[in-house]
Amino acid sequence: NNYEHETVKPVELIKALILSSSRNGDTIFDPFMGSGTTGVACKRLNRNFIGCEISEKYFNIAKTRIEKQTEPMDLIF
């Protein structure tokens, strides 16, 4: 999925980074949120998420994507 962003990352790649550097319930900060891949991965892995995005267009794309991810999918502790 492109999500109209030129540098969108695969969720599985971001999940691997989050798993190797955080614990269940930790807060992850993404200062360049783009289309929201990190936020989606955080919801899947039961991490809290704070993201910043200067572009209103990408912020809205990210917000929609993250909101659609309604519950954790991977039960990894």
mmJSON file of the N, C-alpha and C atoms, coordinates in Angstrom:
{"data_MODEL":{"atom_site":{
"group_PDB":["ATOM","ATOM","ATOM","ATOM","ATOM","ATOM","ATOM","ATOM","ATOM","ATOM","ATOM","ATOM","ATOM","ATOM","ATOM","ATOM","ATOM","ATOM","ATOM","ATOM","ATOM","ATOM","ATOM","ATOM","ATOM","ATOM","ATOM","ATOM","ATOM","ATOM","ATOM","ATOM","ATOM","ATOM","ATOM","ATOM","ATOM","ATOM","ATOM","ATOM","ATOM","ATOM","ATOM","ATOM","ATOM","ATOM","ATOM","ATOM","ATOM","ATOM","ATOM","ATOM","ATOM","ATOM","ATOM","ATOM","ATOM","ATOM","ATOM","ATOM","ATOM","ATOM","ATOM","ATOM","ATOM","ATOM","ATOM","ATOM","ATOM","ATOM","ATOM","ATOM","ATOM","ATOM","ATOM","ATOM","ATOM","ATOM","ATOM","ATOM","ATOM","ATOM","ATOM","ATOM","ATOM","ATOM","ATOM","ATOM","ATOM","ATOM","ATOM","ATOM","ATOM","ATOM","ATOM","ATOM","ATOM","ATOM","ATOM","ATOM","ATOM","ATOM","ATOM","ATOM","ATOM","ATOM","ATOM","ATOM","ATOM","ATOM","ATOM","ATOM","ATOM","ATOM","ATOM","ATOM","ATOM","ATOM","ATOM","ATOM","ATOM","ATOM","ATOM","ATOM","ATOM","ATOM","ATOM","ATOM","ATOM","ATOM","ATOM","ATOM","ATOM","ATOM","ATOM","ATOM","ATOM","ATOM","ATOM","ATOM","ATOM","ATOM","ATOM","ATOM","ATOM","ATOM","ATOM","ATOM","ATOM","ATOM","ATOM","ATOM","ATOM","ATOM","ATOM","ATOM","ATOM","ATOM","ATOM","ATOM","ATOM","ATOM","ATOM","ATOM","ATOM","ATOM","ATOM","ATOM","ATOM","ATOM","ATOM","ATOM","ATOM","ATOM","ATOM","ATOM","ATOM","ATOM","ATOM","ATOM","ATOM","ATOM","ATOM","ATOM","ATOM","ATOM","ATOM","ATOM","ATOM","ATOM","ATOM","ATOM","ATOM","ATOM","ATOM","ATOM","ATOM","ATOM","ATOM","ATOM","ATOM","ATOM","ATOM","ATOM","ATOM","ATOM","ATOM","ATOM","ATOM","ATOM","ATOM","ATOM","ATOM","ATOM","ATOM","ATOM","ATOM","ATOM","ATOM","ATOM","ATOM","ATOM","ATOM","ATOM","ATOM","ATOM","ATOM","ATOM","ATOM","ATOM","ATOM"],
"id":[1,2,3,4,5,6,7,8,9,10,11,12,13,14,15,16,17,18,19,20,21,22,23,24,25,26,27,28,29,30,31,32,33,34,35,36,37,38,39,40,41,42,43,44,45,46,47,48,49,50,51,52,53,54,55,56,57,58,59,60,61,62,63,64,65,66,67,68,69,70,71,72,73,74,75,76,77,78,79,80,81,82,83,84,85,86,87,88,89,90,91,92,93,94,95,96,97,98,99,100,101,102,103,104,105,106,107,108,109,110,111,112,113,114,115,116,117,118,119,120,121,122,123,124,125,126,127,128,129,130,131,132,133,134,135,136,137,138,139,140,141,142,143,144,145,146,147,148,149,150,151,152,153,154,155,156,157,158,159,160,161,162,163,164,165,166,167,168,169,170,171,172,173,174,175,176,177,178,179,180,181,182,183,184,185,186,187,188,189,190,191,192,193,194,195,196,197,198,199,200,201,202,203,204,205,206,207,208,209,210,211,212,213,214,215,216,217,218,219,220,221,222,223,224,225,226,227,228,229,230,231],
"type_symbol":["N","C","C","N","C","C","N","C","C","N","C","C","N","C","C","N","C","C","N","C","C","N","C","C","N","C","C","N","C","C","N","C","C","N","C","C","N","C","C","N","C","C","N","C","C","N","C","C","N","C","C","N","C","C","N","C","C","N","C","C","N","C","C","N","C","C","N","C","C","N","C","C","N","C","C","N","C","C","N","C","C","N","C","C","N","C","C","N","C","C","N","C","C","N","C","C","N","C","C","N","C","C","N","C","C","N","C","C","N","C","C","N","C","C","N","C","C","N","C","C","N","C","C","N","C","C","N","C","C","N","C","C","N","C","C","N","C","C","N","C","C","N","C","C","N","C","C","N","C","C","N","C","C","N","C","C","N","C","C","N","C","C","N","C","C","N","C","C","N","C","C","N","C","C","N","C","C","N","C","C","N","C","C","N","C","C","N","C","C","N","C","C","N","C","C","N","C","C","N","C","C","N","C","C","N","C","C","N","C","C","N","C","C","N","C","C","N","C","C","N","C","C","N","C","C","N","C","C","N","C","C"],
"label_atom_id":["N","CA","C","N","CA","C","N","CA","C","N","CA","C","N","CA","C","N","CA","C","N","CA","C","N","CA","C","N","CA","C","N","CA","C","N","CA","C","N","CA","C","N","CA","C","N","CA","C","N","CA","C","N","CA","C","N","CA","C","N","CA","C","N","CA","C","N","CA","C","N","CA","C","N","CA","C","N","CA","C","N","CA","C","N","CA","C","N","CA","C","N","CA","C","N","CA","C","N","CA","C","N","CA","C","N","CA","C","N","CA","C","N","CA","C","N","CA","C","N","CA","C","N","CA","C","N","CA","C","N","CA","C","N","CA","C","N","CA","C","N","CA","C","N","CA","C","N","CA","C","N","CA","C","N","CA","C","N","CA","C","N","CA","C","N","CA","C","N","CA","C","N","CA","C","N","CA","C","N","CA","C","N","CA","C","N","CA","C","N","CA","C","N","CA","C","N","CA","C","N","CA","C","N","CA","C","N","CA","C","N","CA","C","N","CA","C","N","CA","C","N","CA","C","N","CA","C","N","CA","C","N","CA","C","N","CA","C","N","CA","C","N","CA","C","N","CA","C","N","CA","C","N","CA","C","N","CA","C","N","CA","C","N","CA","C","N","CA","C"],
"label_alt_id":[null,null,null,null,null,null,null,null,null,null,null,null,null,null,null,null,null,null,null,null,null,null,null,null,null,null,null,null,null,null,null,null,null,null,null,null,null,null,null,null,null,null,null,null,null,null,null,null,null,null,null,null,null,null,null,null,null,null,null,null,null,null,null,null,null,null,null,null,null,null,null,null,null,null,null,null,null,null,null,null,null,null,null,null,null,null,null,null,null,null,null,null,null,null,null,null,null,null,null,null,null,null,null,null,null,null,null,null,null,null,null,null,null,null,null,null,null,null,null,null,null,null,null,null,null,null,null,null,null,null,null,null,null,null,null,null,null,null,null,null,null,null,null,null,null,null,null,null,null,null,null,null,null,null,null,null,null,null,null,null,null,null,null,null,null,null,null,null,null,null,null,null,null,null,null,null,null,null,null,null,null,null,null,null,null,null,null,null,null,null,null,null,null,null,null,null,null,null,null,null,null,null,null,null,null,null,null,null,null,null,null,null,null,null,null,null,null,null,null,null,null,null,null,null,null,null,null,null,null,null,null],
"label_comp_id":["ASN","ASN","ASN","ASN","ASN","ASN","TYR","TYR","TYR","GLU","GLU","GLU","HIS","HIS","HIS","GLU","GLU","GLU","THR","THR","THR","VAL","VAL","VAL","LYS","LYS","LYS","PRO","PRO","PRO","VAL","VAL","VAL","GLU","GLU","GLU","LEU","LEU","LEU","ILE","ILE","ILE","LYS","LYS","LYS","ALA","ALA","ALA","LEU","LEU","LEU","ILE","ILE","ILE","LEU","LEU","LEU","SER","SER","SER","SER","SER","SER","SER","SER","SER","ARG","ARG","ARG","ASN","ASN","ASN","GLY","GLY","GLY","ASP","ASP","ASP","THR","THR","THR","ILE","ILE","ILE","PHE","PHE","PHE","ASP","ASP","ASP","PRO","PRO","PRO","PHE","PHE","PHE","MET","MET","MET","GLY","GLY","GLY","SER","SER","SER","GLY","GLY","GLY","THR","THR","THR","THR","THR","THR","GLY","GLY","GLY","VAL","VAL","VAL","ALA","ALA","ALA","CYS","CYS","CYS","LYS","LYS","LYS","ARG","ARG","ARG","LEU","LEU","LEU","ASN","ASN","ASN","ARG","ARG","ARG","ASN","ASN","ASN","PHE","PHE","PHE","ILE","ILE","ILE","GLY","GLY","GLY","CYS","CYS","CYS","GLU","GLU","GLU","ILE","ILE","ILE","SER","SER","SER","GLU","GLU","GLU","LYS","LYS","LYS","TYR","TYR","TYR","PHE","PHE","PHE","ASN","ASN","ASN","ILE","ILE","ILE","ALA","ALA","ALA","LYS","LYS","LYS","THR","THR","THR","ARG","ARG","ARG","ILE","ILE","ILE","GLU","GLU","GLU","LYS","LYS","LYS","GLN","GLN","GLN","THR","THR","THR","GLU","GLU","GLU","PRO","PRO","PRO","MET","MET","MET","ASP","ASP","ASP","LEU","LEU","LEU","ILE","ILE","ILE","PHE","PHE","PHE"],
"label_asym_id":["A","A","A","A","A","A","A","A","A","A","A","A","A","A","A","A","A","A","A","A","A","A","A","A","A","A","A","A","A","A","A","A","A","A","A","A","A","A","A","A","A","A","A","A","A","A","A","A","A","A","A","A","A","A","A","A","A","A","A","A","A","A","A","A","A","A","A","A","A","A","A","A","A","A","A","A","A","A","A","A","A","A","A","A","A","A","A","A","A","A","A","A","A","A","A","A","A","A","A","A","A","A","A","A","A","A","A","A","A","A","A","A","A","A","A","A","A","A","A","A","A","A","A","A","A","A","A","A","A","A","A","A","A","A","A","A","A","A","A","A","A","A","A","A","A","A","A","A","A","A","A","A","A","A","A","A","A","A","A","A","A","A","A","A","A","A","A","A","A","A","A","A","A","A","A","A","A","A","A","A","A","A","A","A","A","A","A","A","A","A","A","A","A","A","A","A","A","A","A","A","A","A","A","A","A","A","A","A","A","A","A","A","A","A","A","A","A","A","A","A","A","A","A","A","A","A","A","A","A","A","A"],
"label_entity_id":["1","1","1","1","1","1","1","1","1","1","1","1","1","1","1","1","1","1","1","1","1","1","1","1","1","1","1","1","1","1","1","1","1","1","1","1","1","1","1","1","1","1","1","1","1","1","1","1","1","1","1","1","1","1","1","1","1","1","1","1","1","1","1","1","1","1","1","1","1","1","1","1","1","1","1","1","1","1","1","1","1","1","1","1","1","1","1","1","1","1","1","1","1","1","1","1","1","1","1","1","1","1","1","1","1","1","1","1","1","1","1","1","1","1","1","1","1","1","1","1","1","1","1","1","1","1","1","1","1","1","1","1","1","1","1","1","1","1","1","1","1","1","1","1","1","1","1","1","1","1","1","1","1","1","1","1","1","1","1","1","1","1","1","1","1","1","1","1","1","1","1","1","1","1","1","1","1","1","1","1","1","1","1","1","1","1","1","1","1","1","1","1","1","1","1","1","1","1","1","1","1","1","1","1","1","1","1","1","1","1","1","1","1","1","1","1","1","1","1","1","1","1","1","1","1","1","1","1","1","1","1"],
"label_seq_id":[1,1,1,2,2,2,3,3,3,4,4,4,5,5,5,6,6,6,7,7,7,8,8,8,9,9,9,10,10,10,11,11,11,12,12,12,13,13,13,14,14,14,15,15,15,16,16,16,17,17,17,18,18,18,19,19,19,20,20,20,21,21,21,22,22,22,23,23,23,24,24,24,25,25,25,26,26,26,27,27,27,28,28,28,29,29,29,30,30,30,31,31,31,32,32,32,33,33,33,34,34,34,35,35,35,36,36,36,37,37,37,38,38,38,39,39,39,40,40,40,41,41,41,42,42,42,43,43,43,44,44,44,45,45,45,46,46,46,47,47,47,48,48,48,49,49,49,50,50,50,51,51,51,52,52,52,53,53,53,54,54,54,55,55,55,56,56,56,57,57,57,58,58,58,59,59,59,60,60,60,61,61,61,62,62,62,63,63,63,64,64,64,65,65,65,66,66,66,67,67,67,68,68,68,69,69,69,70,70,70,71,71,71,72,72,72,73,73,73,74,74,74,75,75,75,76,76,76,77,77,77],
"pdbx_PDB_ins_code":[null,null,null,null,null,null,null,null,null,null,null,null,null,null,null,null,null,null,null,null,null,null,null,null,null,null,null,null,null,null,null,null,null,null,null,null,null,null,null,null,null,null,null,null,null,null,null,null,null,null,null,null,null,null,null,null,null,null,null,null,null,null,null,null,null,null,null,null,null,null,null,null,null,null,null,null,null,null,null,null,null,null,null,null,null,null,null,null,null,null,null,null,null,null,null,null,null,null,null,null,null,null,null,null,null,null,null,null,null,null,null,null,null,null,null,null,null,null,null,null,null,null,null,null,null,null,null,null,null,null,null,null,null,null,null,null,null,null,null,null,null,null,null,null,null,null,null,null,null,null,null,null,null,null,null,null,null,null,null,null,null,null,null,null,null,null,null,null,null,null,null,null,null,null,null,null,null,null,null,null,null,null,null,null,null,null,null,null,null,null,null,null,null,null,null,null,null,null,null,null,null,null,null,null,null,null,null,null,null,null,null,null,null,null,null,null,null,null,null,null,null,null,null,null,null,null,null,null,null,null,null],
"Cartn_x":[0.835,0.0,0.873,0.558,1.387,1.025,-0.227,-0.7,-0.253,0.003,0.36,1.639,2.508,3.766,4.922,5.926,7.025,8.016,8.011,8.969,8.297,7.109,6.397,7.226,7.275,8.036,7.082,7.56,6.726,6.482,5.26,4.928,5.81,6.08,6.896,8.302,8.881,10.207,10.162,9.173,9.05,8.739,7.924,7.641,8.916,9.788,11.053,11.901,11.952,12.715,12.11,10.792,10.117,10.339,10.216,10.409,11.827,12.807,14.195,14.606,13.743,14.153,13.135,12.101,11.09,10.42,9.609,8.841,7.348,6.548,5.102,4.709,3.88,3.402,4.282,5.499,6.373,5.759,6.29,5.86,6.925,6.505,7.386,7.076,8.122,7.969,8.527,7.724,8.151,8.019,9.164,9.099,8.798,8.809,8.522,7.52,6.287,5.273,4.901,4.975,4.62,3.23,3.111,1.796,1.371,2.141,1.686,2.083,3.065,3.465,3.887,4.645,5.085,3.898,2.922,1.723,0.944,0.828,0.149,0.899,2.216,3.031,2.9,2.88,2.731,1.403,0.335,-0.969,-0.971,-0.313,-0.259,0.573,1.532,2.452,2.179,1.035,0.653,1.673,2.107,2.942,2.126,2.425,1.838,2.591,1.951,2.558,2.325,3.391,3.314,4.0,3.313,3.888,3.692,4.614,4.538,4.647,3.906,3.978,3.644,4.527,4.353,3.293,3.14,2.186,0.792,-0.173,-1.539,-2.073,-1.709,-2.147,-1.69,-0.399,0.118,-0.371,-0.538,-1.09,-2.458,-3.313,-4.662,-4.63,-3.709,-3.551,-3.141,-2.147,-1.659,-2.76,-3.476,-4.549,-5.581,-5.988,-6.967,-6.417,-5.177,-4.556,-4.466,-4.006,-3.825,-5.175,-6.152,-7.488,-8.116,-7.842,-8.387,-7.796,-6.601,-5.963,-6.527,-7.647,-8.436,-7.931,-7.182,-6.747,-5.411,-4.693,-3.437,-3.667,-2.772,-2.888,-1.842,-0.691,0.393,0.545,0.327,0.429,1.847,2.73,4.138,4.45,4.964,5.298,6.741],
"Cartn_y":[-1.188,0.0,1.241,2.182,3.376,4.472,4.63,5.673,7.059,7.227,8.522,9.116,8.286,8.775,8.098,8.888,8.358,7.484,7.509,6.689,5.793,5.312,4.438,3.177,2.762,1.576,0.413,-0.821,-1.987,-2.075,-2.372,-2.496,-3.548,-4.653,-5.727,-5.244,-4.368,-3.812,-2.962,-2.097,-1.222,-2.042,-3.08,-3.959,-4.586,-5.042,-5.65,-4.655,-3.406,-2.375,-2.09,-2.016,-1.746,-2.898,-4.12,-5.287,-5.355,-4.928,-5.02,-3.871,-2.868,-1.691,-1.213,-2.004,-1.571,-2.777,-2.467,-3.497,-3.195,-4.22,-4.085,-2.881,-1.979,-0.825,0.404,0.289,1.45,2.457,3.665,4.714,4.922,4.921,5.128,6.501,7.284,8.61,8.598,9.041,9.157,10.625,11.349,12.78,13.092,12.071,12.247,11.165,11.316,10.265,9.815,10.686,10.293,9.706,8.511,7.9,7.033,7.028,6.39,4.945,4.441,3.045,2.715,3.6,3.342,3.27,4.131,4.099,2.806,2.32,1.047,-0.086,-0.114,-1.158,-1.098,0.095,0.246,-0.324,-0.056,-0.595,-2.117,-2.655,-4.115,-4.761,-4.016,-4.573,-4.075,-3.443,-2.937,-1.945,-1.018,0.105,1.385,2.348,3.675,4.399,5.375,6.046,7.545,8.298,9.742,10.04,10.746,11.059,12.511,13.051,14.424,14.385,15.238,15.341,16.768,17.389,18.785,18.933,17.914,17.964,17.555,18.438,18.112,16.933,16.864,15.757,14.422,14.306,13.042,12.776,13.837,13.653,12.993,13.472,12.908,11.474,11.171,9.79,8.902,9.348,8.576,8.382,9.443,9.375,8.326,8.334,7.355,5.94,5.753,4.42,3.884,4.713,4.284,3.996,4.832,4.609,3.319,2.927,1.681,0.461,0.6,-0.483,-0.442,-1.133,-0.93,-1.69,-2.753,-3.535,-4.199,-4.569,-5.277,-6.57,-6.877,-8.118,-9.135,-8.675,-9.57,-9.58,-10.711,-10.79,-11.177,-10.195,-10.399,-9.567,-10.199,-9.501,-9.579],
"Cartn_z":[0.0,0.0,0.0,-0.827,-0.977,0.015,0.352,1.26,0.83,-0.459,-1.041,-0.438,0.095,0.677,-0.035,-0.402,-1.224,-0.463,0.868,1.612,2.653,2.365,3.3,3.552,4.826,5.231,5.485,5.305,5.624,7.131,7.538,8.955,9.615,8.94,9.532,9.871,9.065,9.352,10.617,10.722,11.884,13.135,12.999,14.138,14.674,13.786,14.218,15.008,14.548,15.256,16.631,16.696,17.962,18.941,18.456,19.326,19.886,19.096,19.545,20.457,20.615,21.381,22.407,22.675,23.649,24.285,25.295,25.994,25.868,26.135,26.147,27.01,26.474,27.206,27.123,26.555,26.395,25.43,25.442,24.522,23.461,22.206,21.058,20.474,20.202,19.607,18.191,17.236,15.837,15.431,15.335,15.031,13.564,12.716,11.283,10.88,11.302,11.252,9.843,8.863,7.501,7.433,6.866,6.682,7.861,8.958,10.186,10.415,9.691,9.838,11.265,11.9,13.27,14.217,14.042,14.881,14.729,13.505,13.248,13.937,13.788,14.422,15.936,16.496,17.947,18.433,17.732,18.134,18.047,17.036,16.896,18.002,18.534,19.531,20.949,21.167,22.481,23.043,22.186,22.613,22.48,23.33,23.19,22.086,21.47,20.33,20.392,20.136,19.947,18.624,17.744,16.439,16.071,15.304,14.799,13.279,12.622,11.161,10.764,10.003,9.594,8.498,7.666,6.561,7.043,6.881,7.275,6.469,5.194,4.335,4.908,5.226,5.752,7.166,7.951,9.29,9.205,8.307,8.172,7.667,6.752,6.279,7.45,8.229,9.374,10.417,10.71,11.705,11.312,10.062,9.576,9.661,9.217,9.258,10.677,11.587,12.978,13.629,13.379,13.95,13.441,12.209,11.656,12.344,12.902,13.637,15.055,15.277,16.497,17.714,17.54,18.703,18.415,19.476,19.255,18.484,17.58,16.798,17.205,17.684,18.037,19.55,20.177,21.62,22.009,21.939,22.269,23.493,24.505,25.747,25.942],
"occupancy":[1.0,1.0,1.0,1.0,1.0,1.0,1.0,1.0,1.0,1.0,1.0,1.0,1.0,1.0,1.0,1.0,1.0,1.0,1.0,1.0,1.0,1.0,1.0,1.0,1.0,1.0,1.0,1.0,1.0,1.0,1.0,1.0,1.0,1.0,1.0,1.0,1.0,1.0,1.0,1.0,1.0,1.0,1.0,1.0,1.0,1.0,1.0,1.0,1.0,1.0,1.0,1.0,1.0,1.0,1.0,1.0,1.0,1.0,1.0,1.0,1.0,1.0,1.0,1.0,1.0,1.0,1.0,1.0,1.0,1.0,1.0,1.0,1.0,1.0,1.0,1.0,1.0,1.0,1.0,1.0,1.0,1.0,1.0,1.0,1.0,1.0,1.0,1.0,1.0,1.0,1.0,1.0,1.0,1.0,1.0,1.0,1.0,1.0,1.0,1.0,1.0,1.0,1.0,1.0,1.0,1.0,1.0,1.0,1.0,1.0,1.0,1.0,1.0,1.0,1.0,1.0,1.0,1.0,1.0,1.0,1.0,1.0,1.0,1.0,1.0,1.0,1.0,1.0,1.0,1.0,1.0,1.0,1.0,1.0,1.0,1.0,1.0,1.0,1.0,1.0,1.0,1.0,1.0,1.0,1.0,1.0,1.0,1.0,1.0,1.0,1.0,1.0,1.0,1.0,1.0,1.0,1.0,1.0,1.0,1.0,1.0,1.0,1.0,1.0,1.0,1.0,1.0,1.0,1.0,1.0,1.0,1.0,1.0,1.0,1.0,1.0,1.0,1.0,1.0,1.0,1.0,1.0,1.0,1.0,1.0,1.0,1.0,1.0,1.0,1.0,1.0,1.0,1.0,1.0,1.0,1.0,1.0,1.0,1.0,1.0,1.0,1.0,1.0,1.0,1.0,1.0,1.0,1.0,1.0,1.0,1.0,1.0,1.0,1.0,1.0,1.0,1.0,1.0,1.0,1.0,1.0,1.0,1.0,1.0,1.0,1.0,1.0,1.0,1.0,1.0,1.0],
"B_iso_or_equiv":[0.0,0.0,0.0,0.0,0.0,0.0,0.0,0.0,0.0,0.0,0.0,0.0,0.0,0.0,0.0,0.0,0.0,0.0,0.0,0.0,0.0,0.0,0.0,0.0,0.0,0.0,0.0,0.0,0.0,0.0,0.0,0.0,0.0,0.0,0.0,0.0,0.0,0.0,0.0,0.0,0.0,0.0,0.0,0.0,0.0,0.0,0.0,0.0,0.0,0.0,0.0,0.0,0.0,0.0,0.0,0.0,0.0,0.0,0.0,0.0,0.0,0.0,0.0,0.0,0.0,0.0,0.0,0.0,0.0,0.0,0.0,0.0,0.0,0.0,0.0,0.0,0.0,0.0,0.0,0.0,0.0,0.0,0.0,0.0,0.0,0.0,0.0,0.0,0.0,0.0,0.0,0.0,0.0,0.0,0.0,0.0,0.0,0.0,0.0,0.0,0.0,0.0,0.0,0.0,0.0,0.0,0.0,0.0,0.0,0.0,0.0,0.0,0.0,0.0,0.0,0.0,0.0,0.0,0.0,0.0,0.0,0.0,0.0,0.0,0.0,0.0,0.0,0.0,0.0,0.0,0.0,0.0,0.0,0.0,0.0,0.0,0.0,0.0,0.0,0.0,0.0,0.0,0.0,0.0,0.0,0.0,0.0,0.0,0.0,0.0,0.0,0.0,0.0,0.0,0.0,0.0,0.0,0.0,0.0,0.0,0.0,0.0,0.0,0.0,0.0,0.0,0.0,0.0,0.0,0.0,0.0,0.0,0.0,0.0,0.0,0.0,0.0,0.0,0.0,0.0,0.0,0.0,0.0,0.0,0.0,0.0,0.0,0.0,0.0,0.0,0.0,0.0,0.0,0.0,0.0,0.0,0.0,0.0,0.0,0.0,0.0,0.0,0.0,0.0,0.0,0.0,0.0,0.0,0.0,0.0,0.0,0.0,0.0,0.0,0.0,0.0,0.0,0.0,0.0,0.0,0.0,0.0,0.0,0.0,0.0,0.0,0.0,0.0,0.0,0.0,0.0],
"pdbx_formal_charge":[null,null,null,null,null,null,null,null,null,null,null,null,null,null,null,null,null,null,null,null,null,null,null,null,null,null,null,null,null,null,null,null,null,null,null,null,null,null,null,null,null,null,null,null,null,null,null,null,null,null,null,null,null,null,null,null,null,null,null,null,null,null,null,null,null,null,null,null,null,null,null,null,null,null,null,null,null,null,null,null,null,null,null,null,null,null,null,null,null,null,null,null,null,null,null,null,null,null,null,null,null,null,null,null,null,null,null,null,null,null,null,null,null,null,null,null,null,null,null,null,null,null,null,null,null,null,null,null,null,null,null,null,null,null,null,null,null,null,null,null,null,null,null,null,null,null,null,null,null,null,null,null,null,null,null,null,null,null,null,null,null,null,null,null,null,null,null,null,null,null,null,null,null,null,null,null,null,null,null,null,null,null,null,null,null,null,null,null,null,null,null,null,null,null,null,null,null,null,null,null,null,null,null,null,null,null,null,null,null,null,null,null,null,null,null,null,null,null,null,null,null,null,null,null,null,null,null,null,null,null,null],
"auth_seq_id":[1,1,1,2,2,2,3,3,3,4,4,4,5,5,5,6,6,6,7,7,7,8,8,8,9,9,9,10,10,10,11,11,11,12,12,12,13,13,13,14,14,14,15,15,15,16,16,16,17,17,17,18,18,18,19,19,19,20,20,20,21,21,21,22,22,22,23,23,23,24,24,24,25,25,25,26,26,26,27,27,27,28,28,28,29,29,29,30,30,30,31,31,31,32,32,32,33,33,33,34,34,34,35,35,35,36,36,36,37,37,37,38,38,38,39,39,39,40,40,40,41,41,41,42,42,42,43,43,43,44,44,44,45,45,45,46,46,46,47,47,47,48,48,48,49,49,49,50,50,50,51,51,51,52,52,52,53,53,53,54,54,54,55,55,55,56,56,56,57,57,57,58,58,58,59,59,59,60,60,60,61,61,61,62,62,62,63,63,63,64,64,64,65,65,65,66,66,66,67,67,67,68,68,68,69,69,69,70,70,70,71,71,71,72,72,72,73,73,73,74,74,74,75,75,75,76,76,76,77,77,77],
"auth_comp_id":["ASN","ASN","ASN","ASN","ASN","ASN","TYR","TYR","TYR","GLU","GLU","GLU","HIS","HIS","HIS","GLU","GLU","GLU","THR","THR","THR","VAL","VAL","VAL","LYS","LYS","LYS","PRO","PRO","PRO","VAL","VAL","VAL","GLU","GLU","GLU","LEU","LEU","LEU","ILE","ILE","ILE","LYS","LYS","LYS","ALA","ALA","ALA","LEU","LEU","LEU","ILE","ILE","ILE","LEU","LEU","LEU","SER","SER","SER","SER","SER","SER","SER","SER","SER","ARG","ARG","ARG","ASN","ASN","ASN","GLY","GLY","GLY","ASP","ASP","ASP","THR","THR","THR","ILE","ILE","ILE","PHE","PHE","PHE","ASP","ASP","ASP","PRO","PRO","PRO","PHE","PHE","PHE","MET","MET","MET","GLY","GLY","GLY","SER","SER","SER","GLY","GLY","GLY","THR","THR","THR","THR","THR","THR","GLY","GLY","GLY","VAL","VAL","VAL","ALA","ALA","ALA","CYS","CYS","CYS","LYS","LYS","LYS","ARG","ARG","ARG","LEU","LEU","LEU","ASN","ASN","ASN","ARG","ARG","ARG","ASN","ASN","ASN","PHE","PHE","PHE","ILE","ILE","ILE","GLY","GLY","GLY","CYS","CYS","CYS","GLU","GLU","GLU","ILE","ILE","ILE","SER","SER","SER","GLU","GLU","GLU","LYS","LYS","LYS","TYR","TYR","TYR","PHE","PHE","PHE","ASN","ASN","ASN","ILE","ILE","ILE","ALA","ALA","ALA","LYS","LYS","LYS","THR","THR","THR","ARG","ARG","ARG","ILE","ILE","ILE","GLU","GLU","GLU","LYS","LYS","LYS","GLN","GLN","GLN","THR","THR","THR","GLU","GLU","GLU","PRO","PRO","PRO","MET","MET","MET","ASP","ASP","ASP","LEU","LEU","LEU","ILE","ILE","ILE","PHE","PHE","PHE"],
"auth_asym_id":["A","A","A","A","A","A","A","A","A","A","A","A","A","A","A","A","A","A","A","A","A","A","A","A","A","A","A","A","A","A","A","A","A","A","A","A","A","A","A","A","A","A","A","A","A","A","A","A","A","A","A","A","A","A","A","A","A","A","A","A","A","A","A","A","A","A","A","A","A","A","A","A","A","A","A","A","A","A","A","A","A","A","A","A","A","A","A","A","A","A","A","A","A","A","A","A","A","A","A","A","A","A","A","A","A","A","A","A","A","A","A","A","A","A","A","A","A","A","A","A","A","A","A","A","A","A","A","A","A","A","A","A","A","A","A","A","A","A","A","A","A","A","A","A","A","A","A","A","A","A","A","A","A","A","A","A","A","A","A","A","A","A","A","A","A","A","A","A","A","A","A","A","A","A","A","A","A","A","A","A","A","A","A","A","A","A","A","A","A","A","A","A","A","A","A","A","A","A","A","A","A","A","A","A","A","A","A","A","A","A","A","A","A","A","A","A","A","A","A","A","A","A","A","A","A","A","A","A","A","A","A"],
"auth_atom_id":["N","CA","C","N","CA","C","N","CA","C","N","CA","C","N","CA","C","N","CA","C","N","CA","C","N","CA","C","N","CA","C","N","CA","C","N","CA","C","N","CA","C","N","CA","C","N","CA","C","N","CA","C","N","CA","C","N","CA","C","N","CA","C","N","CA","C","N","CA","C","N","CA","C","N","CA","C","N","CA","C","N","CA","C","N","CA","C","N","CA","C","N","CA","C","N","CA","C","N","CA","C","N","CA","C","N","CA","C","N","CA","C","N","CA","C","N","CA","C","N","CA","C","N","CA","C","N","CA","C","N","CA","C","N","CA","C","N","CA","C","N","CA","C","N","CA","C","N","CA","C","N","CA","C","N","CA","C","N","CA","C","N","CA","C","N","CA","C","N","CA","C","N","CA","C","N","CA","C","N","CA","C","N","CA","C","N","CA","C","N","CA","C","N","CA","C","N","CA","C","N","CA","C","N","CA","C","N","CA","C","N","CA","C","N","CA","C","N","CA","C","N","CA","C","N","CA","C","N","CA","C","N","CA","C","N","CA","C","N","CA","C","N","CA","C","N","CA","C","N","CA","C","N","CA","C","N","CA","C","N","CA","C","N","CA","C","N","CA","C"],
"pdbx_PDB_model_num":[1,1,1,1,1,1,1,1,1,1,1,1,1,1,1,1,1,1,1,1,1,1,1,1,1,1,1,1,1,1,1,1,1,1,1,1,1,1,1,1,1,1,1,1,1,1,1,1,1,1,1,1,1,1,1,1,1,1,1,1,1,1,1,1,1,1,1,1,1,1,1,1,1,1,1,1,1,1,1,1,1,1,1,1,1,1,1,1,1,1,1,1,1,1,1,1,1,1,1,1,1,1,1,1,1,1,1,1,1,1,1,1,1,1,1,1,1,1,1,1,1,1,1,1,1,1,1,1,1,1,1,1,1,1,1,1,1,1,1,1,1,1,1,1,1,1,1,1,1,1,1,1,1,1,1,1,1,1,1,1,1,1,1,1,1,1,1,1,1,1,1,1,1,1,1,1,1,1,1,1,1,1,1,1,1,1,1,1,1,1,1,1,1,1,1,1,1,1,1,1,1,1,1,1,1,1,1,1,1,1,1,1,1,1,1,1,1,1,1,1,1,1,1,1,1,1,1,1,1,1,1]
}}}
